[in-house]
C-alpha cells in the first residue's frame, strides 16, 4: 500500500471530447447533457451536506492508513495557520494556490504567523506580453455561453501522484486548498488550468493540504465528478482572472534544488472555520457550493467591489466572508439575482444575502445615512415638493460634494430632474395647486 493517498490533478482534456464525438458519430453514446450533469451534481452535494459528520469519520479512518501522512483538525483559520507555521519551522517561504479557503480565509493569519505567502498561479503568466493580455474582459456581459448550446467541456485526471520521492525538491512550504477529497480512500483532487499545482506537488519540501468540510465526498468517483464539474461550470469565469499579477509574485523555479536524501512531508488540515455553525444557523445551502465561481460570471459588482486585492471573488465567497467575519458587510450586493441563475446547484444566494442583512440590523442600529437611502420615496417626495429648486441645487458642485459626504451618492452621479407634477398626477390628467 502507498504511504500517501493518491493525489489527482484534473485538467482540460481534448481526448475525452474526441472519443465522445466519435461515439456520437457511430451512435453508440448520447451527448452529455448539461441538465443531467447538474442533477447528479446536486445529488452528491446534498449527500455531503446532510452526512458530513459521517463522512468526516470515514475520511479520518481512510487517512490513518497512510503512514507518511500527518493529520490534524483546526476549528478556525488562526489555529490552522499556527499549525502550518509549526510545520514550516525555520522556513518562512510559502506557495499558495488560488483557493478560496487559502487566499480568503487563511492568508491573513499566515502572514500574522510570520510566513511569506506567494500566489504561484500568477507567475505562470510571465511569458505573456503586457498590453496584449488584459485582465478586464471588455465585453463583460457577453462571455461565451457554451452551456446554452448544451456544449459541455471535458476535464479528466491527467496526473496521479502516489509517492513522496522527487528529484526536484526545493526549500519551501506549499499550502494547497483541495478541490475535493474522497472519504472512502482519501484520494485528493485538484483542478488545474496552469501548472502551478503540479509544480508544488513535486517541488515543495513540505506540503499542507487544506480540506474544508464541504470538500469531503463519499467516493472517489463523486470527488472526481465534483472536480470535473468545477471545470465545466467555472471555465468561463476563469477569463475574469487571466492576467499576470504582481500580488505576492515569486518565481519558485529559481530556488536551488536540494541535494542528498531529502525527507519530504505531507500534512492534511481538516478546517471548520465556522462552517458547522452555518449549518445550524440556516445557511446550509452554502454546503452545496462547489466553488466553481459560475456565480461571478454575470455579477455586476464583482469587478468593482472594494476588497483586498487578490481576493477570490464570487457572490458566495462575499457572503461567506461576511458570515465568517473577515468582510464587514454585504451592502455592495445589488440583489439582481444573476448569481442564482448561474449557479449549477441552484443556491439562493440573493435570499441568503437578504437574510444576513436582516440578522445584522436586528442586532445593530442602522445609520441615519442608511435609513435615508433605504427610503428613496421620501427623498423623491422632498425633491418633488421643492422642484424645480431641488433640481438646480443638486446640480451644484458644492451640494454634490456634501451629498457624497452625507449620503454616499457619488459627486459625479447624474441625478434625475424633479418636477412638481408627479407621474401619477400627469397620468390622471390632474395638476398640483
N, C-alpha and C positions, 0 to 999 in steps of 0.2 A: 504493500500500500504506500502511496505517496505520502510524504510527511507534511505536505501542504495541500489545500484543496485546489481543484482545477480553476485557473483564472482565465476567463474567456474575454477576448476583445472582439466586439461586434463592429463591423464596418459595412459601408455600402457595397453591394455585391451585384456586379453585372452578370455573372454566371447564372445566378438564380433566375434572373429575368429572361435570359436566353433559353434556359431549359423550360420555363413556364410557357414562353411564347411558342416553342416547338411543340409542347404538349397540346396547347390550344389548337395549333395548326392541324394536328393529326386527330383532334377531337378526343383526346384521352384525359383532358383535365379542363375544368372550368376556370375562367379568370377569377383571381382572388377578389372578393367583393369587400369594399371598404366598410359596409354596414356589418358584415359578418365579423370582420376584424374588431370593430367597436363592441359588438355584443359579447364576443369571447373575452375581450379585454375587461369589460365591466364585470364579468363573472369572476375572473381571477382576482380583480382588485377588491371586489366586495368580500371575497373569501378572506383575503388578507386583513381587511378592516374588521371583520366580525370574529376572526380567530387568531388575532395577533399574539395573545398570551401563549396559546398552544404552539404556535409557530416558533416563538422565541425559545421555548423549551426544547423543541425538536432541533432547532439550529444549534443551541448550546451543546446538545449531545453529539451532533454531527461534527462540530468544530473540535471537540475534545479528542476526536480520533486522530487528529494530526499533531504529531509530536513537536514539530518545528513552529507551531503557531501559538502565539500568546494572545489571550482573550481577556477583555475587561469590559465592564459596563459603566457608563457615565450618565449621571442624572441630568447634567446640564453642560453647556459649552465650556464653562470655566473648568469644570472637573476633567473634561476631555482634553482641553488644552494643557492642563498641568500634567496629565499622564503622558502626553506626547512630548512635553518638554523633558520629562524624566527619561523617556526613551532616547531622546536625542543626545542626552548627556552633554559632552563638550561641543557638539556640533550645533551651530546656530543657523545653518543654511537649509531651507526647506522649499521644495517644489510642491505646488498645489494644483489640482485640476479645477476646471471651471464648473464646479458643482455648487448648487445652492447651499447645501449643508456646510460645505467647507468655506466658500467665499463669503456668504452672508452671515452664517451663524458662528463659525469658528475663528475666522481670520482675525478679528479684533482681539479676541482672547489669546490667540497665538502670538500676536505682536506684544501684548502685555506680558507674556511669559518670557519674552526675550528672543523669540525666533524671528528670523527674517524670511518672509514668505515671498515667493515669486510665481506668477502665473505663466508656466512654461508654454501654455497654449499660444500666447501672443508671440513668442519668439519663432513660432513656425511660419510666421509671415515675413521673415526677414529678407526673403528674396523677392518680395513684391515691391514694385516701384511706387513710391508715394506720389500722389497726384493722379495715378491711374487706378488706384484701388481705394474707393471711397467707402467710409463706414455708413454714412447716411444714405439709405436707399431712397432716391428721389421720388420714385413712383411708389410711395409707401403703401398706398391703399390698393395697389394693383399687383401685389406679389403673385406668382403663378398659382392658379387654383387647380392643381392636378387632381385632387380628390373629387372635385365637382364633376370631373370626366371619368371617375372611377379608375384612375391610374394610381396604382399602389407601388411605391418604391420598394426595392429589395435590400434587405440587410441580413448579413449572416455572420456567424462566428468564424472569423478568418484566422485567428491566432489563439492558441491554447498553451498556457504555461503551467507546468506541474512540478517545477523544481526550483530550488533557490540558487543553484550554481549559475555563475555568469563570469565571463571574461572581460566585462565592461564596467565593473563596479567602480563607483565614484563616491566620495565622502560627502553625502548629503542625505536628508530625510525626504521621502515622498509621502505626502498626505493626500490620499485619494478617496473622495466620496464615491462609493459604489453605486451603480445604477440598479442593480438587483443582486440578490443572493438567495440560493435555494436552501430551504430548511431540511430537505431530505439528505443531501450530501455535502452541503456547504459550498457548492460551486459559486464563484463570484463572476459577475458580468459587468463589463464596461461598454458603453457606446463611444466610438472614436471616429471623428471626422478628419483629424490630423494624425500626427504620430507621437504626440506628447505623452500619452499614457503608456504606450508600448515602450518608449524610451525609459520612463521612470521605472517600469516593472523590471527592466533588465539592467539599469544603471545604479539605482539608489542603493546605498548600503543598508538603509533601514526603510521599511515600507509600513505605513499605518493606513489600514482600510477603515473608513468611517461608514458605519451601517446605521442609518436612521430606521426607526421601527417600521415605517411603511414600505421599506425596500425588501422586506423578507417575504419571499414567495414560497408556496408549498413545495413545488417540484422544480427540477432543473428545466423541464420543458416550459413551465409557467414563467420562470425567470428569464429564459431566452425570449419567449414571446413578448414579455413586458419590455425587454430591452429593444427588441426589434420595433415595437410599437412606438417607443420614444423617437426612433429614427423616422418612422413613417409619418407621424403626426407633427414632428418638430423640425423636419427638414427645411421648410420654408422660413421658419423663424430664425434658423441659423444665419440666413442672409443679413439679419439685423446686427450681427456681431462680427462679421467678417472684416477685419481691419488689423493692420499692425498697430500695436498699442504699447506705449512706454510704461504702463502701470506695472510696477514690480517686475520689470524686464531684466532677465538674467540668462545668459547663454550657458546652460549646464554642460553642453558638449565640450566647452573649453576646459572643464575640470580635468585634472590628471587622472588616468586610470590607476587604481590601487594595485600594487603588485603583491605577490605572495598568496597564501591561503586565506582569503577574506571570508569571515563569517557574517553572512547576511541575516537580517531579522525581518520577520513579518508579524505585525500586530493587527488585531481586529478590535475596534472600539464600537460597542453597541450603544448608540446615543439616543436618549429620550428627548431631552431639552424641551419639556413642556407638552410633548405630543400626547401622552396619556391623559393629561388634564383636558386637552382639547376634545378628546373623545367623550369625556364626561360632560363637557360644557356646551354641547350642541354643535360642535364643529367637526363631527366625524366624517362628513363628506370630503374633507380635505385629505383623508386617508386614501381616497380613490385616485388621487393625483399621481401621475407617472412622471411628472417633471419634464414633459416634452416641450413645454412653453408655447404650445399652439395658441394659448390664450393671449400671448403677447403680440401675435401676428397682426391683429387689427386694433390693438389698444391705442386710442388716440392720444394718450398722455404718457405712454411708456418711454418715448424718446425725449420727453421734455421735463419729466418729474425731477425734482432736485434731490437726488440720492447721492450717496457716496459713489464716486467714480469706480467703476469696476464691479458694481453690484450685478448679480444675475437677476435681471428684472423679469417679472411676469406679474399679472394681477394677483395670481395665487400667492406668489412669494411676497408681494406687497402686503397682502392681508396677514400672511403667516408672520412676517416681520413685526407687524404691529402687535399681534397676539403674543409673540414671544418677547416683546419689549425692546427690540433693537431699532424700531421705527416709531416715531412719536405719534403718528395719526394716519388715517386713511382718507383724509379730506381731499386729496388730489383726484380721487376717482370721480368720473362723471356719470357713473351708473348707466352707461349706454347699452350694456348687455352684450357687447360683441364677444367678450371672453367666454360667456356661457354658450354662445352659438358655436364657437370654435372648439370648445372642449370635447375631446373624444369620449369622455365618460360622463358628460352632462352634469358637471358640478355647477351648482347655482351660486357662482361666485358673487354676483351683484347682491343677492339676498343675504349672503353671509357678511358682506361688507356693510350692508344696512344694519344687520344685527349687531355687529361690533360697534357701530357708531351709536346706536340706541343704548347699548350697555354702557358705553363710555360716558354719555351725557346723563345717564341715570345716576352716575356717581360723581360727575364733575359738572359744575355750573358752566353754561355756555357764556362765552364772552359777549359783550354788547355788540362787537363787530359781527360776530357770527349770528346773533339774534337778528340783526338788521338785514344781513344778506340772506338769511333763511326766510325772510318775509318780503319778497320782491314786490308784492302787490301794494304794500304800504309805501314803498319808495315810489312806485309808479303813481299812486294816488297823490302823493305830495308833489311830484313833478307836474302832474296834470293841473293841480289846484293853482299852482303859481306860474303856469305857462302863459306867455312864451318867455317870461323872465328866467325860468329854470333852464330852458334850453340855452339861452345866452350865457348864463352863469357857468354851466357845465362845460362850455367850450373855452373858458379862460384857463390859461396855463396855471396860474396860482391855485385856482379852485381844483384843477385836476390833480395837482400835487398834494393838496390837502385830502382829496378823495382817496388817493393811493395810500396816504399815511393812516387815515382813519377807517377806511372800508376795505382796503386791499385791492380795489379796482385800479388796474394799471393806468398811469397818466397818459399813455398813448392809445388807450382804448377809445373807439368811436362809439359814443353813447347815442341812444335813439333820441329823436326830437320829441318833445312833449307838446300836446295840443289840448286846449281846454275842452274841446269837443271830443268825447271818447268815441271809440268804435261802436259801442253799444248804442249811444245816442244817435250816431250817424246812421246806423242800420235801421233804427226805428223812425228816422226822419225827424227826430226831436232836436232840441237845442238847449244850451245852457242859458239861464238868465244872468 
